Amino acid sequence: MSRYFVALGSNLGDRLARLRDAVAEIAATPGVELRACSGVWETRPVGPGSGAFLNGAVELVTTLDGEQLLAGLLEIERHHGRVRRERWGD
């Protein structure tokens, strides 16, 4: 088992609901165990973002390797409508 800390953020739509849904999907990922969740805080965007972010972090332990975990996290982003167009974009 490997331990990871994953930062989360949302600045579009119902930001808190998106974070909660993302955490639930991460926790439901086979081979992933959610160990802890931080609180949520609001920050201004750095770079081209178009609105204030809600941010948080989770601690995970997993049997997945780093590439598998990243692929799963990127799929969760896509499921929530994230389209990567530019660095630090919405």
C-alpha positions in Angstrom: 0.0 0.0 0.0 1.2 3.5 -0.9 0.1 6.7 0.8 -0.8 9.8 -1.2 -2.1 13.3 -0.5 -4.3 14.7 -3.2 -5.2 18.4 -3.5 -8.7 19.2 -4.7 -10.2 22.4 -6.0 -13.3 23.7 -7.8 -14.3 27.2 -9.0 -17.3 26.4 -11.3 -21.0 25.7 -10.4 -21.8 24.3 -7.0 -18.2 24.2 -5.9 -18.9 22.4 -2.5 -21.1 19.8 -4.1 -18.4 19.1 -6.8 -15.8 18.6 -4.1 -18.0 16.3 -2.0 -18.9 14.3 -5.1 -15.2 14.0 -6.1 -14.2 12.8 -2.6 -17.0 10.2 -2.7 -15.9 9.0 -6.1 -12.3 8.8 -5.0 -13.3 6.8 -1.9 -15.3 4.4 -4.1 -12.4 3.7 -6.4 -11.4 0.0 -6.2 -8.0 -0.3 -4.4 -8.3 3.1 -2.8 -8.9 3.8 0.9 -9.8 7.3 2.0 -8.0 8.0 5.3 -8.6 11.7 6.0 -10.2 14.8 4.5 -9.1 18.4 5.2 -11.5 21.2 5.8 -12.5 23.4 2.8 -11.2 26.9 2.3 -11.7 29.6 -0.4 -8.9 31.1 -2.4 -8.5 33.5 -5.3 -7.4 32.0 -8.6 -3.7 32.0 -9.6 -3.4 32.4 -13.3 -6.3 32.4 -15.7 -9.0 31.1 -13.4 -12.4 32.8 -13.6 -13.6 32.8 -10.0 -12.8 32.0 -6.4 -11.9 28.4 -5.6 -12.9 26.1 -2.9 -9.9 23.9 -2.0 -9.3 20.8 0.2 -7.1 17.8 0.3 -7.5 14.1 1.0 -5.1 11.4 2.3 -5.3 8.1 0.6 -3.7 4.7 0.8 -3.9 2.5 -2.2 -2.7 -0.6 -3.9 -2.7 1.3 -7.2 0.6 2.6 -8.6 1.0 6.3 -9.2 0.1 6.2 -12.9 -3.1 4.1 -12.2 -4.2 6.5 -9.4 -3.5 9.6 -11.6 -5.5 8.0 -14.4 -8.5 7.4 -12.1 -8.3 11.0 -10.7 -8.2 12.5 -14.2 -11.3 10.4 -15.1 -13.1 11.8 -12.1 -12.2 15.3 -13.3 -13.6 14.5 -16.7 -16.7 13.1 -15.2 -17.3 16.4 -13.5 -16.8 18.3 -16.8 -13.2 19.4 -16.5 -11.6 20.2 -19.8 -7.9 21.0 -19.6 -7.2 23.9 -22.0 -4.5 25.8 -20.3 -2.3 25.5 -17.2 -4.2 26.4 -14.0 -7.4 27.0 -16.1 -10.9 26.3 -14.9 
